[in-house]
């Protein structure tokens, strides 16, 4: 099990970023959440097998969302307990 905390910068709010990310997640065996931050970035937590997580992140880059992302910061973190499904956090 691996966990990644991802921060996206660019025109990532007000373009359906969170909704599209959740839709993309449905095609992968991943868990986590995505949320808007007050500073205009989007934060995402994603957990799963390493290869599945990397394929999911690549699918986001390759999707329509890729054109809105100016910068992406990915950090490996300790997998938190109690994360089920993939949700949009507020």
Secondary structure, DSSP 8 states (H G I E B T S, - for coil): -EEEEEEEEES-SSSSHHHHHHHHHTTSS-EEEEEE-TTS-EEEEEEE-HHHHHHHHHHHHHSGGGGGEEEEEEEEE---SS--SEEE--
